[in-house]
Amino acid sequence: MTDIIKHECGIAMIRLLKPLDYYYKKYGTWQYGLDKLYLLMEKQHNRGQEGAGLGAVKLEAAPGNEFIFRERALGSGAISEIFGKVHDAFKDFTPQQL
């Protein structure tokens, strides 16, 4: 997945301008951004897809703290695999921890 991005590649981006608490109160879930990103990626999904990836950047991270997250997968079920891993990582968190 280090190839050059060509015309066959699709890119989807979501930027949340408000804190997660806002989305939790308005939509009932803090995963609003993830859900929208999943829909965008599924709409760009093609049958010859070789892989997919997800990246997240925290813009106001304190020095020394992690500020980037990346998940990648290969194969036709890559999108489902990526989001399955992301949801598994967050399933034990409470809203207060997020």
Buried (B, 14 or more C-beta within 10 A) or exposed (E): EEEEEEEEEBEBEBEEEEEBEEBBEEEEEBBBBBBEBBEBBEEBBEEEBEBBBBEBEEEEEEEEEEEEEEBBBEEBEBBBBBBEEBEEEEEEEEEEEE
